Amino acid sequence: RQMIQKASEAVDRYGSQDRTLSGLTMALSVERIEELKARLLEFQREINSEFSNDKDPARVVQLSFQLFPLLSIR
């Protein structure tokens, strides 16, 4: 909840050159939702592995993934 609040605050605090906020709305089957969750987890692991050992960090950043229901169709 705190990171979601910080993301909301970043919209006013930082210019678009210093932040990236985006979203995607899709209609998916339960099976595809599970596949998407697995792929997000794998992507998160890849990003962490590649970027977590920066030798000259200048900022601490938050990368968030949110996947939640907006509407149940059936």
All heavy atoms as a GROMACS GRO file, in nm:
protein
  601
    1ARG      N    1   0.082  -0.119   0.000
    1ARG     CA    2   0.000   0.000   0.000
    1ARG      C    3   0.087   0.126   0.000
    1ARG      O    4   0.052   0.223  -0.065
    1ARG     CB    5  -0.093  -0.001   0.119
    1ARG     CG    6  -0.202  -0.105   0.109
    1ARG     CD    7  -0.288  -0.102   0.232
    1ARG     NE    8  -0.371  -0.219   0.235
    1ARG     CZ    9  -0.502  -0.216   0.252
    1ARG    NH1   10  -0.564  -0.103   0.269
    1ARG    NH2   11  -0.570  -0.327   0.253
    2GLN      N   12   0.196   0.120   0.076
    2GLN     CA   13   0.284   0.236   0.081
    2GLN      C   14   0.346   0.265  -0.055
    2GLN      O   15   0.356   0.381  -0.095
    2GLN     CB   16   0.394   0.215   0.186
    2GLN     CG   17   0.344   0.219   0.327
    2GLN     CD   18   0.454   0.188   0.428
    2GLN    OE1   19   0.556   0.130   0.393
    2GLN    NE2   20   0.433   0.226   0.551
    3MET      N   21   0.387   0.162  -0.127
    3MET     CA   22   0.448   0.183  -0.258
    3MET      C   23   0.346   0.231  -0.360
    3MET      O   24   0.378   0.311  -0.446
    3MET     CB   25   0.519   0.057  -0.306
    3MET     CG   26   0.645   0.026  -0.229
    3MET     SD   27   0.761   0.164  -0.235
    3MET     CE   28   0.876   0.114  -0.110
    4ILE      N   29   0.223   0.184  -0.350
    4ILE     CA   30   0.118   0.234  -0.438
    4ILE      C   31   0.093   0.382  -0.410
    4ILE      O   32   0.078   0.462  -0.503
    4ILE     CB   33  -0.011   0.151  -0.423
    4ILE    CG1   34   0.012   0.009  -0.478
    4ILE    CG2   35  -0.128   0.218  -0.493
    4ILE    CD1   36  -0.099  -0.088  -0.447
    5GLN      N   37   0.094   0.421  -0.284
    5GLN     CA   38   0.079   0.562  -0.247
    5GLN      C   39   0.196   0.644  -0.300
    5GLN      O   40   0.179   0.752  -0.354
    5GLN     CB   41   0.066   0.578  -0.095
    5GLN     CG   42   0.054   0.721  -0.050
    5GLN     CD   43  -0.071   0.791  -0.102
    5GLN    OE1   44  -0.177   0.730  -0.114
    5GLN    NE2   45  -0.060   0.918  -0.135
    6LYS      N   46   0.318   0.591  -0.288
    6LYS     CA   47   0.436   0.661  -0.338
    6LYS      C   48   0.430   0.677  -0.490
    6LYS      O   49   0.470   0.781  -0.543
    6LYS     CB   50   0.563   0.589  -0.296
    6LYS     CG   51   0.594   0.604  -0.148
    6LYS     CD   52   0.725   0.538  -0.113
    6LYS     CE   53   0.754   0.550   0.035
    6LYS     NZ   54   0.776   0.687   0.078
    7ALA      N   55   0.378   0.578  -0.560
    7ALA     CA   56   0.361   0.589  -0.705
    7ALA      C   57   0.264   0.701  -0.738
    7ALA      O   58   0.288   0.780  -0.831
    7ALA     CB   59   0.312   0.456  -0.764
    8SER      N   60   0.156   0.711  -0.664
    8SER     CA   61   0.060   0.817  -0.685
    8SER      C   62   0.124   0.954  -0.662
    8SER      O   63   0.105   1.048  -0.740
    8SER     CB   64  -0.060   0.797  -0.592
    8SER     OG   65  -0.153   0.901  -0.607
    9GLU      N   66   0.202   0.966  -0.558
    9GLU     CA   67   0.271   1.092  -0.527
    9GLU      C   68   0.376   1.127  -0.633
    9GLU      O   69   0.400   1.245  -0.661
    9GLU     CB   70   0.336   1.083  -0.389
    9GLU     CG   71   0.235   1.074  -0.276
    9GLU     CD   72   0.297   1.032  -0.143
    9GLU    OE1   73   0.421   1.011  -0.137
    9GLU    OE2   74   0.221   1.018  -0.045
   10ALA      N   75   0.438   1.026  -0.692
   10ALA     CA   76   0.542   1.049  -0.793
   10ALA      C   77   0.486   1.121  -0.916
   10ALA      O   78   0.560   1.193  -0.984
   10ALA     CB   79   0.606   0.917  -0.834
   11VAL      N   80   0.358   1.103  -0.944
   11VAL     CA   81   0.297   1.170  -1.058
   11VAL      C   82   0.312   1.322  -1.044
   11VAL      O   83   0.343   1.393  -1.140
   11VAL     CB   84   0.148   1.131  -1.072
   11VAL    CG1   85   0.078   1.215  -1.178
   11VAL    CG2   86   0.136   0.983  -1.104
   12ASP      N   87   0.293   1.374  -0.924
   12ASP     CA   88   0.305   1.519  -0.900
   12ASP      C   89   0.447   1.561  -0.866
   12ASP      O   90   0.487   1.673  -0.896
   12ASP     CB   91   0.212   1.560  -0.785
   12ASP     CG   92   0.066   1.538  -0.818
   12ASP    OD1   93   0.029   1.563  -0.935
   12ASP    OD2   94  -0.010   1.496  -0.730
   13ARG      N   95   0.523   1.472  -0.806
   13ARG     CA   96   0.656   1.508  -0.756
   13ARG      C   97   0.763   1.508  -0.864
   13ARG      O   98   0.856   1.588  -0.859
   13ARG     CB   99   0.694   1.410  -0.646
   13ARG     CG  100   0.818   1.446  -0.573
   13ARG     CD  101   0.839   1.354  -0.455
   13ARG     NE  102   0.944   1.407  -0.372
   13ARG     CZ  103   0.989   1.350  -0.264
   13ARG    NH1  104   0.935   1.236  -0.225
   13ARG    NH2  105   1.084   1.404  -0.194
   14TYR      N  106   0.754   1.418  -0.961
   14TYR     CA  107   0.858   1.401  -1.062
   14TYR      C  108   0.803   1.425  -1.202
   14TYR      O  109   0.690   1.389  -1.231
   14TYR     CB  110   0.919   1.260  -1.055
   14TYR     CG  111   0.981   1.229  -0.922
   14TYR    CD1  112   0.916   1.147  -0.830
   14TYR    CD2  113   1.105   1.282  -0.887
   14TYR    CE1  114   0.973   1.119  -0.707
   14TYR    CE2  115   1.162   1.254  -0.763
   14TYR     CZ  116   1.095   1.173  -0.674
   14TYR     OH  117   1.151   1.146  -0.552
   15GLY      N  118   0.886   1.481  -1.287
   15GLY     CA  119   0.848   1.499  -1.426
   15GLY      C  120   0.851   1.366  -1.499
   15GLY      O  121   0.909   1.267  -1.452
   16SER      N  122   0.792   1.364  -1.617
   16SER     CA  123   0.784   1.240  -1.694
   16SER      C  124   0.921   1.187  -1.733
   16SER      O  125   0.935   1.067  -1.760
   16SER     CB  126   0.697   1.259  -1.818
   16SER     OG  127   0.751   1.360  -1.900
   17GLN      N  128   1.023   1.270  -1.736
   17GLN     CA  129   1.158   1.222  -1.768
   17GLN      C  130   1.219   1.141  -1.654
   17GLN      O  131   1.314   1.066  -1.675
   17GLN     CB  132   1.250   1.341  -1.804
   17GLN     CG  133   1.289   1.431  -1.689
   17GLN     CD  134   1.186   1.536  -1.650
   17GLN    OE1  135   1.076   1.540  -1.704
   17GLN    NE2  136   1.220   1.623  -1.556
   18ASP      N  137   1.162   1.149  -1.534
   18ASP     CA  138   1.215   1.078  -1.418
   18ASP      C  139   1.129   0.962  -1.370
   18ASP      O  140   1.160   0.899  -1.270
   18ASP     CB  141   1.233   1.176  -1.301
   18ASP     CG  142   1.343   1.277  -1.327
   18ASP    OD1  143   1.446   1.239  -1.387
   18ASP    OD2  144   1.326   1.394  -1.289
   19ARG      N  145   1.021   0.934  -1.439
   19ARG     CA  146   0.932   0.826  -1.396
   19ARG      C  147   0.866   0.762  -1.518
   19ARG      O  148   0.857   0.823  -1.624
   19ARG     CB  149   0.825   0.877  -1.301
   19ARG     CG  150   0.738   0.984  -1.363
   19ARG     CD  151   0.623   1.024  -1.274
   19ARG     NE  152   0.560   1.145  -1.316
   19ARG     CZ  153   0.480   1.158  -1.422
   19ARG    NH1  154   0.450   1.053  -1.495
   19ARG    NH2  155   0.427   1.274  -1.454
   20THR      N  156   0.823   0.641  -1.499
   20THR     CA  157   0.746   0.571  -1.601
   20THR      C  158   0.628   0.505  -1.532
   20THR      O  159   0.646   0.423  -1.443
   20THR     CB  160   0.831   0.464  -1.672
   20THR    OG1  161   0.942   0.526  -1.734
   20THR    CG2  162   0.750   0.390  -1.775
   21LEU      N  163   0.511   0.546  -1.569
   21LEU     CA  164   0.388   0.488  -1.515
   21LEU      C  165   0.303   0.446  -1.634
   21LEU      O  166   0.276   0.526  -1.722
   21LEU     CB  167   0.312   0.589  -1.429
   21LEU     CG  168   0.387   0.648  -1.310
   21LEU    CD1  169   0.306   0.760  -1.246
   21LEU    CD2  170   0.417   0.541  -1.207
   22SER      N  171   0.264   0.321  -1.636
   22SER     CA  172   0.182   0.274  -1.747
   22SER      C  173   0.092   0.162  -1.700
   22SER      O  174   0.114   0.103  -1.594
   22SER     CB  175   0.270   0.226  -1.863
   22SER     OG  176   0.348   0.116  -1.824
   23GLY      N  177  -0.006   0.131  -1.778
   23GLY     CA  178  -0.098   0.024  -1.744
   23GLY      C  179  -0.154  -0.039  -1.870
   23GLY      O  180  -0.146   0.017  -1.980
   24LEU      N  181  -0.211  -0.154  -1.854
   24LEU     CA  182  -0.268  -0.230  -1.964
   24LEU      C  183  -0.390  -0.305  -1.910
   24LEU      O  184  -0.380  -0.375  -1.809
   24LEU     CB  185  -0.165  -0.329  -2.017
   24LEU     CG  186  -0.201  -0.420  -2.131
   24LEU    CD1  187  -0.236  -0.337  -2.256
   24LEU    CD2  188  -0.085  -0.513  -2.163
   25THR      N  189  -0.505  -0.287  -1.973
   25THR     CA  190  -0.626  -0.357  -1.934
   25THR      C  191  -0.659  -0.462  -2.039
   25THR      O  192  -0.661  -0.431  -2.158
   25THR     CB  193  -0.743  -0.257  -1.919
   25THR    OG1  194  -0.707  -0.157  -1.825
   25THR    CG2  195  -0.869  -0.327  -1.874
   26MET      N  196  -0.681  -0.586  -1.995
   26MET     CA  197  -0.707  -0.698  -2.086
   26MET      C  198  -0.819  -0.785  -2.031
   26MET      O  199  -0.841  -0.788  -1.911
   26MET     CB  200  -0.581  -0.786  -2.099
   26MET     CG  201  -0.459  -0.714  -2.148
   26MET     SD  202  -0.312  -0.820  -2.146
   26MET     CE  203  -0.277  -0.833  -1.971
   27ALA      N  204  -0.885  -0.858  -2.119
   27ALA     CA  205  -0.982  -0.960  -2.079
   27ALA      C  206  -0.916  -1.096  -2.102
   27ALA      O  207  -0.876  -1.127  -2.214
   27ALA     CB  208  -1.109  -0.948  -2.161
   28LEU      N  209  -0.899  -1.175  -1.995
   28LEU     CA  210  -0.826  -1.302  -2.003
   28LEU      C  211  -0.903  -1.415  -1.936
   28LEU      O  212  -0.978  -1.393  -1.841
   28LEU     CB  213  -0.690  -1.289  -1.933
   28LEU     CG  214  -0.593  -1.184  -1.987
   28LEU    CD1  215  -0.473  -1.172  -1.894
   28LEU    CD2  216  -0.549  -1.220  -2.127
   29SER      N  217  -0.877  -1.536  -1.982
   29SER     CA  218  -0.929  -1.655  -1.914
   29SER      C  219  -0.850  -1.677  -1.785
   29SER      O  220  -0.739  -1.624  -1.769
   29SER     CB  221  -0.915  -1.778  -2.005
   29SER     OG  222  -0.778  -1.809  -2.023
   30VAL      N  223  -0.904  -1.757  -1.696
   30VAL     CA  224  -0.835  -1.790  -1.571
   30VAL      C  225  -0.699  -1.852  -1.600
   30VAL      O  226  -0.598  -1.820  -1.537
   30VAL     CB  227  -0.922  -1.882  -1.483
   30VAL    CG1  228  -0.843  -1.932  -1.362
   30VAL    CG2  229  -1.048  -1.810  -1.439
   31GLU      N  230  -0.694  -1.940  -1.700
   31GLU     CA  231  -0.568  -2.007  -1.735
   31GLU      C  232  -0.463  -1.906  -1.783
   31GLU      O  233  -0.346  -1.915  -1.746
   31GLU     CB  234  -0.592  -2.113  -1.844
   31GLU     CG  235  -0.680  -2.230  -1.802
   31GLU     CD  236  -0.829  -2.197  -1.806
   31GLU    OE1  237  -0.870  -2.097  -1.868
   31GLU    OE2  238  -0.905  -2.273  -1.743
   32ARG      N  239  -0.505  -1.812  -1.866
   32ARG     CA  240  -0.411  -1.712  -1.917
   32ARG      C  241  -0.366  -1.617  -1.806
   32ARG      O  242  -0.253  -1.570  -1.808
   32ARG     CB  243  -0.474  -1.635  -2.032
   32ARG     CG  244  -0.504  -1.718  -2.155
   32ARG     CD  245  -0.379  -1.765  -2.224
   32ARG     NE  246  -0.320  -1.649  -2.292
   32ARG     CZ  247  -0.208  -1.651  -2.361
   32ARG    NH1  248  -0.141  -1.761  -2.375
   32ARG    NH2  249  -0.160  -1.543  -2.417
   33ILE      N  250  -0.452  -1.590  -1.709
   33ILE     CA  251  -0.412  -1.508  -1.596
   33ILE      C  252  -0.300  -1.577  -1.520
   33ILE      O  253  -0.200  -1.514  -1.484
   33ILE     CB  254  -0.532  -1.478  -1.503
   33ILE    CG1  255  -0.632  -1.386  -1.574
   33ILE    CG2  256  -0.486  -1.416  -1.371
   33ILE    CD1  257  -0.765  -1.374  -1.503
   34GLU      N  258  -0.313  -1.706  -1.497
   34GLU     CA  259  -0.208  -1.780  -1.427
   34GLU      C  260  -0.077  -1.779  -1.507
   34GLU      O  261   0.031  -1.766  -1.451
   34GLU     CB  262  -0.254  -1.923  -1.397
   34GLU     CG  263  -0.365  -1.931  -1.295
   34GLU     CD  264  -0.331  -1.859  -1.164
   34GLU    OE1  265  -0.218  -1.878  -1.112
   34GLU    OE2  266  -0.415  -1.782  -1.116
   35GLU      N  267  -0.088  -1.793  -1.639
   35GLU     CA  268   0.031  -1.787  -1.725
   35GLU      C  269   0.096  -1.649  -1.717
   35GLU      O  270   0.218  -1.638  -1.706
   35GLU     CB  271  -0.010  -1.818  -1.870
   35GLU     CG  272   0.106  -1.814  -1.966
   35GLU     CD  273   0.062  -1.837  -2.110
   35GLU    OE1  274  -0.050  -1.885  -2.135
   35GLU    OE2  275   0.143  -1.806  -2.199
   36LEU      N  276   0.015  -1.546  -1.719
   36LEU     CA  277   0.068  -1.410  -1.709
   36LEU      C  278   0.137  -1.387  -1.576
   36LEU      O  279   0.246  -1.328  -1.570
   36LEU     CB  280  -0.046  -1.309  -1.730
   36LEU     CG  281  -0.008  -1.161  -1.720
   36LEU    CD1  282   0.104  -1.124  -1.816
   36LEU    CD2  283  -0.132  -1.075  -1.744
   37LYS      N  284   0.078  -1.435  -1.467
   37LYS     CA  285   0.140  -1.422  -1.335
   37LYS      C  286   0.276  -1.491  -1.331
   37LYS      O  287   0.373  -1.435  -1.277
   37LYS     CB  288   0.047  -1.477  -1.227
   37LYS     CG  289  -0.072  -1.387  -1.202
   37LYS     CD  290  -0.184  -1.451  -1.124
   37LYS     CE  291  -0.150  -1.512  -0.995
   37LYS     NZ  292  -0.266  -1.566  -0.922
   38ALA      N  293   0.286  -1.608  -1.390
   38ALA     CA  294   0.414  -1.680  -1.393
   38ALA      C  295   0.518  -1.603  -1.474
   38ALA      O  296   0.634  -1.596  -1.436
   38ALA     CB  297   0.393  -1.820  -1.451
   39ARG      N  298   0.475  -1.546  -1.586
   39ARG     CA  299   0.569  -1.470  -1.670
   39ARG      C  300   0.614  -1.342  -1.602
   39ARG      O  301   0.730  -1.303  -1.612
   39ARG     CB  302   0.506  -1.441  -1.805
   39ARG     CG  303   0.493  -1.572  -1.884
   39ARG     CD  304   0.465  -1.559  -2.028
   39ARG     NE  305   0.551  -1.466  -2.099
   39ARG     CZ  306   0.526  -1.427  -2.223
   39ARG    NH1  307   0.420  -1.472  -2.287
   39ARG    NH2  308   0.606  -1.342  -2.284
   40LEU      N  309   0.524  -1.277  -1.529
   40LEU     CA  310   0.563  -1.159  -1.453
   40LEU      C  311   0.666  -1.193  -1.346
   40LEU      O  312   0.763  -1.119  -1.326
   40LEU     CB  313   0.440  -1.093  -1.388
   40LEU     CG  314   0.350  -1.014  -1.481
   40LEU    CD1  315   0.223  -0.973  -1.408
   40LEU    CD2  316   0.423  -0.892  -1.536
   41LEU      N  317   0.646  -1.304  -1.278
   41LEU     CA  318   0.741  -1.348  -1.176
   41LEU      C  319   0.878  -1.376  -1.237
   41LEU      O  320   0.981  -1.335  -1.183
   41LEU     CB  321   0.689  -1.472  -1.103
   41LEU     CG  322   0.776  -1.525  -0.990
   41LEU    CD1  323   0.802  -1.420  -0.884
   41LEU    CD2  324   0.713  -1.649  -0.930
   42GLU      N  325   0.880  -1.444  -1.352
   42GLU     CA  326   1.006  -1.472  -1.421
   42GLU      C  327   1.073  -1.342  -1.466
   42GLU      O  328   1.194  -1.326  -1.450
   42GLU     CB  329   0.982  -1.564  -1.541
   42GLU     CG  330   1.108  -1.599  -1.616
   42GLU     CD  331   1.214  -1.668  -1.531
   42GLU    OE1  332   1.180  -1.740  -1.436
   42GLU    OE2  333   1.334  -1.648  -1.562
   43PHE      N  334   0.996  -1.249  -1.520
   43PHE     CA  335   1.052  -1.121  -1.562
   43PHE      C  336   1.110  -1.046  -1.442
   43PHE      O  337   1.218  -0.987  -1.450
   43PHE     CB  338   0.944  -1.038  -1.632
   43PHE     CG  339   0.992  -0.905  -1.680
   43PHE    CD1  340   1.091  -0.895  -1.778
   43PHE    CD2  341   0.939  -0.788  -1.628
   43PHE    CE1  342   1.135  -0.772  -1.823
   43PHE    CE2  343   0.982  -0.665  -1.672
   43PHE     CZ  344   1.080  -0.657  -1.770
   44GLN      N  345   1.041  -1.048  -1.330
   44GLN     CA  346   1.090  -0.983  -1.209
   44GLN      C  347   1.223  -1.043  -1.165
   44GLN      O  348   1.316  -0.971  -1.130
   44GLN     CB  349   0.986  -0.997  -1.097
   44GLN     CG  350   1.023  -0.927  -0.970
   44GLN     CD  351   0.912  -0.938  -0.865
   44GLN    OE1  352   0.802  -0.985  -0.891
   44GLN    NE2  353   0.942  -0.895  -0.745
   45ARG      N  354   1.235  -1.174  -1.172
   45ARG     CA  355   1.360  -1.241  -1.136
   45ARG      C  356   1.473  -1.200  -1.231
   45ARG      O  357   1.586  -1.176  -1.189
   45ARG     CB  358   1.342  -1.392  -1.138
   45ARG     CG  359   1.260  -1.444  -1.023
   45ARG     CD  360   1.242  -1.594  -1.032
   45ARG     NE  361   1.162  -1.642  -0.922
   45ARG     CZ  362   1.078  -1.742  -0.929
   45ARG    NH1  363   1.062  -1.808  -1.043
   45ARG    NH2  364   1.009  -1.781  -0.825
   46GLU      N  365   1.442  -1.193  -1.362
   46GLU     CA  366   1.543  -1.153  -1.461
   46GLU      C  367   1.590  -1.010  -1.436
   46GLU      O  368   1.710  -0.982  -1.439
   46GLU     CB  369   1.486  -1.163  -1.602
   46GLU     CG  370   1.465  -1.305  -1.650
   46GLU     CD  371   1.395  -1.311  -1.784
   46GLU    OE1  372   1.392  -1.208  -1.856
   46GLU    OE2  373   1.342  -1.418  -1.818
   47ILE      N  374   1.496  -0.919  -1.413
   47ILE     CA  375   1.530  -0.780  -1.387
   47ILE      C  376   1.615  -0.768  -1.261
   47ILE      O  377   1.717  -0.698  -1.259
   47ILE     CB  378   1.401  -0.694  -1.374
   47ILE    CG1  379   1.329  -0.686  -1.507
   47ILE    CG2  380   1.432  -0.556  -1.318
   47ILE    CD1  381   1.404  -0.611  -1.615
   48ASN      N  382   1.576  -0.838  -1.156
   48ASN     CA  383   1.652  -0.834  -1.032
   48ASN      C  384   1.794  -0.885  -1.052
   48ASN      O  385   1.890  -0.824  -1.006
   48ASN     CB  386   1.580  -0.916  -0.924
   48ASN     CG  387   1.645  -0.900  -0.789
   48ASN    OD1  388   1.681  -0.790  -0.750
   48ASN    ND2  389   1.661  -1.010  -0.718
   49SER      N  390   1.807  -0.994  -1.123
   49SER     CA  391   1.938  -1.052  -1.148
   49SER      C  392   2.028  -0.958  -1.228
   49SER      O  393   2.145  -0.941  -1.199
   49SER     CB  394   1.922  -1.185  -1.222
   49SER     OG  395   2.046  -1.238  -1.256
   50GLU      N  396   1.971  -0.896  -1.330
   50GLU     CA  397   2.050  -0.811  -1.418
   50GLU      C  398   2.084  -0.674  -1.360
   50GLU      O  399   2.192  -0.621  -1.383
   50GLU     CB  400   1.977  -0.791  -1.551
   50GLU     CG  401   2.058  -0.712  -1.653
   50GLU     CD  402   1.994  -0.707  -1.789
   50GLU    OE1  403   1.904  -0.790  -1.818
   50GLU    OE2  404   2.034  -0.621  -1.868
   51PHE      N  405   1.994  -0.617  -1.280
   51PHE     CA  406   2.010  -0.478  -1.239
   51PHE      C  407   2.042  -0.456  -1.091
   51PHE      O  408   2.075  -0.344  -1.052
   51PHE     CB  409   1.884  -0.399  -1.275
   51PHE     CG  410   1.866  -0.381  -1.422
   51PHE    CD1  411   1.790  -0.471  -1.496
   51PHE    CD2  412   1.928  -0.276  -1.488
   51PHE    CE1  413   1.774  -0.456  -1.632
   51PHE    CE2  414   1.912  -0.259  -1.625
   51PHE     CZ  415   1.836  -0.350  -1.697
   52SER      N  416   2.036  -0.558  -1.007
   52SER     CA  417   2.051  -0.534  -0.864
   52SER      C  418   2.194  -0.514  -0.817
   52SER      O  419   2.217  -0.478  -0.702
   52SER     CB  420   1.986  -0.648  -0.785
   52SER     OG  421   2.056  -0.769  -0.808
   53ASN      N  422   2.291  -0.536  -0.903
   53ASN     CA  423   2.432  -0.521  -0.861
   53ASN      C  424   2.502  -0.407  -0.935
   53ASN      O  425   2.618  -0.417  -0.970
   53ASN     CB  426   2.507  -0.652  -0.886
   53ASN     CG  427   2.454  -0.763  -0.798
   53ASN    OD1  428   2.433  -0.743  -0.679
   53ASN    ND2  429   2.430  -0.879  -0.856
   54ASP      N  430   2.432  -0.296  -0.954
   54ASP     CA  431   2.490  -0.180  -1.021
   54ASP      C  432   2.610  -0.130  -0.941
   54ASP      O  433   2.602  -0.110  -0.821
   54ASP     CB  434   2.384  -0.071  -1.033
   54ASP     CG  435   2.421   0.038  -1.130
   54ASP    OD1  436   2.540   0.073  -1.140
   54ASP    OD2  437   2.330   0.090  -1.198
   55LYS      N  438   2.722  -0.111  -1.009
   55LYS     CA  439   2.846  -0.070  -0.941
   55LYS      C  440   2.849   0.078  -0.906
   55LYS      O  441   2.928   0.120  -0.823
   55LYS     CB  442   2.967  -0.103  -1.031
   55LYS     CG  443   2.977  -0.250  -1.068
   55LYS     CD  444   3.000  -0.337  -0.948
   55LYS     CE  445   3.021  -0.480  -0.991
   55LYS     NZ  446   2.953  -0.575  -0.909
   56ASP      N  447   2.764   0.160  -0.970
   56ASP     CA  448   2.765   0.303  -0.946
   56ASP      C  449   2.622   0.358  -0.938
   56ASP      O  450   2.581   0.438  -1.021
   56ASP     CB  451   2.844   0.373  -1.059
   56ASP     CG  452   2.869   0.520  -1.030
   56ASP    OD1  453   2.875   0.558  -0.912
   56ASP    OD2  454   2.881   0.597  -1.128
   57PRO      N  455   2.546   0.316  -0.837
   57PRO     CA  456   2.406   0.358  -0.831
   57PRO      C  457   2.394   0.507  -0.798
   57PRO      O  458   2.473   0.561  -0.719
   57PRO     CB  459   2.347   0.272  -0.719
   57PRO     CG  460   2.465   0.236  -0.635
   57PRO     CD  461   2.582   0.228  -0.727
   58ALA      N  462   2.296   0.572  -0.860
   58ALA     CA  463   2.270   0.713  -0.836
   58ALA      C  464   2.136   0.737  -0.768
   58ALA      O  465   2.115   0.841  -0.707
   58ALA     CB  466   2.275   0.791  -0.967
   59ARG      N  467   2.046   0.639  -0.779
   59ARG     CA  468   1.912   0.652  -0.721
   59ARG      C  469   1.864   0.516  -0.673
   59ARG      O  470   1.904   0.413  -0.726
   59ARG     CB  471   1.812   0.704  -0.824
   59ARG     CG  472   1.827   0.848  -0.858
   59ARG     CD  473   1.714   0.892  -0.946
   59ARG     NE  474   1.715   1.037  -0.960
   59ARG     CZ  475   1.638   1.103  -1.042
   59ARG    NH1  476   1.552   1.038  -1.119
   59ARG    NH2  477   1.645   1.233  -1.051
   60VAL      N  478   1.774   0.520  -0.578
   60VAL     CA  479   1.697   0.401  -0.539
   60VAL      C  480   1.562   0.416  -0.607
   60VAL      O  481   1.498   0.520  -0.597
   60VAL     CB  482   1.681   0.393  -0.386
   60VAL    CG1  483   1.590   0.277  -0.348
   60VAL    CG2  484   1.817   0.380  -0.318
   61VAL      N  485   1.520   0.313  -0.679
   61VAL     CA  486   1.393   0.318  -0.753
   61VAL      C  487   1.304   0.202  -0.712
   61VAL      O  488   1.352   0.101  -0.658
   61VAL     CB  489   1.416   0.315  -0.906
   61VAL    CG1  490   1.498   0.435  -0.950
   61VAL    CG2  491   1.483   0.186  -0.951
   62GLN      N  492   1.177   0.216  -0.737
   62GLN     CA  493   1.079   0.111  -0.711
   62GLN      C  494   1.021   0.067  -0.845
   62GLN      O  495   0.972   0.150  -0.922
   62GLN     CB  496   0.968   0.164  -0.620
   62GLN     CG  497   0.849   0.071  -0.602
   62GLN     CD  498   0.883  -0.054  -0.523
   62GLN    OE1  499   0.974  -0.056  -0.442
   62GLN    NE2  500   0.810  -0.160  -0.548
   63LEU      N  501   1.027  -0.060  -0.873
   63LEU     CA  502   0.962  -0.118  -0.991
   63LEU      C  503   0.849  -0.206  -0.941
   63LEU      O  504   0.874  -0.302  -0.866
   63LEU     CB  505   1.062  -0.200  -1.073
   63LEU     CG  506   1.007  -0.276  -1.193
   63LEU    CD1  507   0.946  -0.180  -1.294
   63LEU    CD2  508   1.117  -0.360  -1.257
   64SER      N  509   0.728  -0.174  -0.978
   64SER     CA  510   0.611  -0.246  -0.926
   64SER      C  511   0.535  -0.313  -1.039
   64SER      O  512   0.528  -0.261  -1.150
   64SER     CB  513   0.515  -0.150  -0.855
   64SER     OG  514   0.579  -0.088  -0.747
   65PHE      N  515   0.477  -0.427  -1.008
   65PHE     CA  516   0.385  -0.496  -1.097
   65PHE      C  517   0.256  -0.517  -1.020
   65PHE      O  518   0.259  -0.570  -0.910
   65PHE     CB  519   0.440  -0.634  -1.138
   65PHE     CG  520   0.573  -0.632  -1.204
   65PHE    CD1  521   0.687  -0.658  -1.131
   65PHE    CD2  522   0.585  -0.603  -1.340
   65PHE    CE1  523   0.811  -0.658  -1.192
   65PHE    CE2  524   0.708  -0.602  -1.400
   65PHE     CZ  525   0.822  -0.629  -1.327
   66GLN      N  526   0.145  -0.476  -1.076
   66GLN     CA  527   0.016  -0.501  -1.014
   66GLN      C  528  -0.070  -0.573  -1.116
   66GLN      O  529  -0.078  -0.531  -1.231
   66GLN     CB  530  -0.055  -0.372  -0.972
   66GLN     CG  531   0.013  -0.295  -0.862
   66GLN     CD  532   0.120  -0.201  -0.913
   66GLN    OE1  533   0.109  -0.148  -1.022
   66GLN    NE2  534   0.223  -0.180  -0.834
   67LEU      N  535  -0.130  -0.679  -1.072
   67LEU     CA  536  -0.225  -0.753  -1.155
   67LEU      C  537  -0.344  -0.786  -1.066
   67LEU      O  538  -0.330  -0.859  -0.968
   67LEU     CB  539  -0.161  -0.882  -1.210
   67LEU     CG  540  -0.250  -0.970  -1.295
   67LEU    CD1  541  -0.288  -0.900  -1.425
   67LEU    CD2  542  -0.179  -1.102  -1.326
   68PHE      N  543  -0.458  -0.728  -1.097
   68PHE     CA  544  -0.575  -0.749  -1.012
   68PHE      C  545  -0.702  -0.742  -1.096
   68PHE      O  546  -0.704  -0.680  -1.202
   68PHE     CB  547  -0.581  -0.646  -0.899
   68PHE     CG  548  -0.572  -0.503  -0.944
   68PHE    CD1  549  -0.687  -0.433  -0.976
   68PHE    CD2  550  -0.450  -0.439  -0.956
   68PHE    CE1  551  -0.680  -0.302  -1.019
   68PHE    CE2  552  -0.441  -0.308  -0.999
   68PHE     CZ  553  -0.557  -0.239  -1.030
   69PRO      N  554  -0.807  -0.808  -1.051
   69PRO     CA  555  -0.933  -0.808  -1.126
   69PRO      C  556  -0.998  -0.670  -1.125
   69PRO      O  557  -0.998  -0.602  -1.022
   69PRO     CB  558  -1.022  -0.907  -1.052
   69PRO     CG  559  -0.933  -0.980  -0.957
   69PRO     CD  560  -0.814  -0.895  -0.933
   70LEU      N  561  -1.052  -0.630  -1.239
   70LEU     CA  562  -1.133  -0.510  -1.247
   70LEU      C  563  -1.281  -0.545  -1.255
   70LEU      O  564  -1.366  -0.472  -1.205
   70LEU     CB  565  -1.096  -0.426  -1.370
   70LEU     CG  566  -0.958  -0.360  -1.367
   70LEU    CD1  567  -0.934  -0.288  -1.500
   70LEU    CD2  568  -0.949  -0.261  -1.251
   71LEU      N  569  -1.310  -0.660  -1.321
   71LEU     CA  570  -1.447  -0.700  -1.346
   71LEU      C  571  -1.450  -0.850  -1.371
   71LEU      O  572  -1.365  -0.902  -1.440
   71LEU     CB  573  -1.499  -0.625  -1.470
   71LEU     CG  574  -1.637  -0.656  -1.522
   71LEU    CD1  575  -1.744  -0.609  -1.424
   71LEU    CD2  576  -1.656  -0.589  -1.657
   72SER      N  577  -1.548  -0.918  -1.314
   72SER     CA  578  -1.569  -1.059  -1.346
   72SER      C  579  -1.674  -1.067  -1.453
   72SER      O  580  -1.786  -1.016  -1.436
   72SER     CB  581  -1.614  -1.137  -1.221
   72SER     OG  582  -1.509  -1.144  -1.129
   73ILE      N  583  -1.640  -1.130  -1.565
   73ILE     CA  584  -1.731  -1.140  -1.678
   73ILE      C  585  -1.828  -1.256  -1.660
   73ILE      O  586  -1.943  -1.249  -1.698
   73ILE     CB  587  -1.652  -1.154  -1.811
   73ILE    CG1  588  -1.567  -1.029  -1.830
   73ILE    CG2  589  -1.744  -1.178  -1.929
   73ILE    CD1  590  -1.469  -1.035  -1.944
   74ARG      N  591  -1.782  -1.365  -1.598
   74ARG     CA  592  -1.871  -1.478  -1.572
   74ARG      C  593  -1.861  -1.520  -1.428
   74ARG      O  594  -1.771  -1.505  -1.360
   74ARG     CB  595  -1.838  -1.602  -1.653
   74ARG     CG  596  -1.794  -1.582  -1.788
   74ARG     CD  597  -1.767  -1.714  -1.852
   74ARG     NE  598  -1.665  -1.689  -1.951
   74ARG     CZ  599  -1.606  -1.781  -2.020
   74ARG    NH1  600  -1.635  -1.905  -2.000
   74ARG    NH2  601  -1.517  -1.752  -2.108
   0.00000   0.00000   0.00000
